[in-house]
Amino acid sequence: MCPKLIGTDISFQNPIRPKLTSGKILMATDFQQKERLPEITDRIVETYHELDRIHHLGHCPLPSQDAVIEAAQELKELIFPGYRRRQNLHMGNVVYHVGNIVDSLHDILTTQIGRALRHQYVQTHGADCEKLPSIDFEAEGQKKTMLFLETIPEIRRALSTDVQAALDGDPAASCADEIIFCYPGLEAITIYRIAHELYELDVPIIPRMLSEWAHSQTGIDIHPGATIGHSFFIDHGTGVVIGETCEIAEHVKVYQGVTLGAVSFPKDSEGRIIREQKRHPTIEKGVVIYANATILGGDTIIGQDAVIGASVSLMKSVVPNTIVTIEKPSLRFREAS
């Protein structure tokens, strides 16, 4: 163990290094250095004029990341009651508990969706936030919020099949509770199914905020625009990428490192990316895709019940009931010298 330094003055080594006095650290600040801070501040602010694409000053407020994440946590509480924030729930008190959450979600989402809609209008029309026409964006946000809240029972039904798919597909899973508590794949799918419903309601920004938050939490990147059927299972999960126009049927299983991506991005005559085209593959019912496989292209279709082996790279379609693998490399063994 290192000896404790008490009453030791180490300022002779560097005049701005901390001193240890009676076991406490005292900062030996060089105040002449601090005189440069206003100049540094001015230089930073100058870049706000130069690089206006990466600031949001003088505009209507954007959706709050904290509020959107809080809404996601509340939604998980509705979808999987009794697992997270509030335990000891039963049929006698769950109605009151759910009612409180739904009321809170109404207020949070109405405000945040309203902000997202206002921002989209400003971006689309090049409008000044202070001179917007008399559009009640919060009223529009409330309409979309109510439509979204009505989808929660169906989201729960879909996720119930995803939990069962994990239980059926992973021999290491002991029970549904373990999957709900522990599996990052289910966490990513849960946020995907929430974000996808908002995406289908044409809510701007917020679906991507949710999906990228889940990406940061789980290492699984699912675009909210992807279409994914029931009984979807991601085993292990880290590094999985599923693109915006990907279509996945029911009872599909993928392993870690799988990429369902695009081959290239077509551009128009002015060099701008052409959007709203199918760029990502279609995966039919019952397909299994093993670790680190890459499947690319909007015209690529993986037929029903096909199996794509580990580390396979595909840019063409596969007919149903096909097994695609990489030919095994030969191994060389030699004695260690």
N, C-alpha and C positions, 0 to 999 in steps of 0.2 A: 504494500500500500504506500502511495506517495505521502511523504510527511506534509503536515499542514503548515502553511506559511502564515505566521502571525507577526504583525508589526514590521513587515518587510517592505522596504521602499525600493521598487524596481524601476523608478522613473529615470534612473541614469541610463538605462538601455534605450529608451525612446521617450521623448517628452510628451507624446500623446497616448502612450500606453497606460492602461489602468494601474493604479496603486493598490496594494493589499495592505490595509491598516486595521489592526485588531480583528483580523478575519473577515473584514468587509471590503468589497471592491469599490474604490472611488475612481470616477472617471476624470482623468487629467485632460480636459478639453482645451484645445488650442482655439481660442475665440477669434483669432485673426483668420483662421480657416473659415469660420462661419460667416465672415463678411462677404465671402464669395457666393453665398446662397441666393441672394436676390438676383445676381447675374445669371445663375443657373436657372432660376425660375423663369426669367424673361426669355431665355433661349428655348426652354421647353414650350412656353406659351406661343412663341413665334411659329413653332411647328404646327400649332393648331390652325393657323391661317394657311400654312403651306400644305398640310395633309388633312384636308377637311373630310376625306372619306372615312377616316377612322376616329372621328369623335361624333358625339351627339349633343352638341351644345345649342341652346336656343331653339329647341324643338319640343314637341309634345313628348311626355314621358313614355318610354318603352315599357313593355311588361317587366315586372320585377322578377328576377331569377329566384330570389328567396321565396316570393309568394307562389310562384309556379311549382317549386319543389315542395313547398308546404302542401299545396293542393294534391300533388302526387302522393305524399305520405298519407294524407287524409283518404284519398281514393283507395290506397292499399288497405287502410283500416276498414273501409266498407267491403272490399272484395274478400279479404281474409280476416273477418272479425275474430277477436280473441287471441290473435297470435302476436300482436305487436304492442301498441301503446296501452290499450285497455284490456285487462284480463278479467277473470271472474264475471264474464258476461253470460247471460242465459236468456231464454225466451221471454222471461218476465221483465227484463230491463233493456233488451237489445233495441226495441223500438225507439225508446227515448234516446239511446246512444246514437243510433243511426240518424234519427231526426236532427239531432244537434249537428252532426257532421254534414248532412245534406244542406242544412241551412248555412253553415259556414262555407261550404263549397260554392253554393249559389253566389254568395257575396264576393268571394275571392275571384272566381272565374268570370263573373260578370264584369268586374273591373279590369282584369287582366286581358280578357278577350276584347273588351272595348278598346283598350290601349293598342292591342295588336291590329285591330281593324282600322283605327285612326292612323297608325303608322303606315299601313299598307296604302291607304288612300293618299296620304301625303307623298309617298314614294311614287305611286302610279301617276298622280296628276301634277306632280311638281308644285304642290300647294304650300303656302305658308301656313304654319300651324296656327298663327294668330288670326288668320283671315279665312278660316275654313267655312264652307257653307253650313247652314244650320242642320247638320246631320247629328242625330243623337246616337253616337257610337256606343254608348253604354247600353242603350235600349237594344241595339243590334247584338251587343255582347250578351245581354240577358236572354234573347231569343235562342242564340246558339248554345248558351249554357243549359237552358231547359231541354233542348233537343239532345245534348250530350248526356245529361243526367238520366234521361230516359233509356239510354243504351247500357247502363250499368248492369242490369240483370243479364243481358246477353253477353256482356264481357265476362261476368262470373261463370256463365255456362261454358263459354269457350275455354276459360282458364281451368275449369274443372277437368275438361278433357286433356288439357296439357299436363296437369298434375298426374292424371292416370297414365298418360303416355310415358312420363318419366318413371313412374312406378313399374310399368310393364317393361320398359326398355333398359332399366339399369338394375342389375342383380345386387349392386351394393346398396340400393335404397331399401330401408327397412320399413318405412311407412310414409304416408302422405305428409304427416307433420314434418318429418325430416326434410322432405323436398321443399315445402313451403318456407321453412325456417332457413335452409342452408344453400339451396341450389341457385347459383348465379344465372343459369340458363332460364329458370322460371322467373327470376327477378327481371331479366331483360325482356322476356316475352310479356310479362305483366305490363310494364311500361309501354312496350310496343302496342299492345292492344288498346290501351288508353289513348296513346298518341294517335293511333290510326283512326279512331273514331273522330277525334278532333280534326285530323287531316281531311277526312271524308266530308266534314261539315265546312270545309274551306276556311278554317281558322288559321291565320298566318302565324308564323314564327314559333308559337308555343309548342306545336308538335315536335319541332326540331330541338327546342330547348329541353323537352322531356327526353327525347331519344339520346341526345348527346350527354345529358346527365346520367342516364342509365349506362351509356358507353363508358363514361369515366368511372362508374361504380363497379362494372362487371367485366370490362374488356370486350364486350359484345356490341357490335355496331349494326343496328337494324334501322333502316330508314322507315319513318312512319308511313310512307307511301306504298311500301311493299304490301302485297296481298298474301296472307298466310292463313291456311285452313286450320281446322280443329286438330287436336291430338298432335301438336308439334312439340318435338323434344330436341333440345340442344344439350348434348352430353359434354361435361367439362366446360366448354364454351369459349375460353379465352382466345381472342383473335378472330372470331367469326365475324364476317362482313356480309350483309344482305342489302343489296341496292334497291333504289326507289321503285323501279318498275319490275322487280322480281315477282313472280307468281308461284306460290307454293301451295300445293293441294294438301289434303288432310293426311295424317299418319306418316309424316315425313320425319326422319331422324338425321341430324347432322352432328358431327364431332368438332372438336376444337380446331381452329385454324382454317376452317372452310371459308372460301370466298365465292360469293355469287355476284359477279361483277360485270362490268362493261368492257368490251374490246377496245372501243375508241369513241370519241365524241365528235359526231359530224358537225361541220360548221357551215354557215351560210356564206354568201359571196363577200361579205364584209369581215369574215373571220370570226364571227360570233358563234358560240355554241348553240346548236339547234336543240331546244328543250322539248319536253312533252312527247318524246319518242320512246318506244320500248327499247331499252338498252341492256336489260338484264335477263337472265335465263328464266325458263319455265320449268318447274319441278313437279312432276305428276305424282299421283297418290302412291304411298307406300315406298318411296325411294329412300335409300340409306346412303349417306355421303360421309366417307371416313376422313380422318384427320388430315388437314393441310391440302385437301383437294381444292382445285380452282376450276370453276365453271364460268365461262364468260360469253356474253353476247345475247342480244335480244332475240335472235332467231334460234338460239340453242334450246332444245327441248329434251329433258331427261325423262324417258318413258316410264310408265307405271311399273313399280316393283323392281326397277333397276338398282344395281349396287355399284357405287363409284368408290374405288379403292383409295387407300391413303396416298397422298401426294400426286394423284392423277391431275393432269391439266387438260381441260377440254374446251374446244371452241366450235364443236359441232354436235349435232343431236345424237341421242342414243335411243334405240328402239326399246320398247318394254321388255322386262325380264332379262336384261343384259347385265353381265358382270364385267366391269372395266377395271383392269388392274395394270400396274406397271410391271414389266418383266423383272423378276428378281435379279439383282446383280450378284455376281459370284463373289464369294468371300475368300480372302487369302489369310492363312494362319502361318505364323513363324514364331520360333522360339525367341524369347527376349535374350539379348546378349548380356 
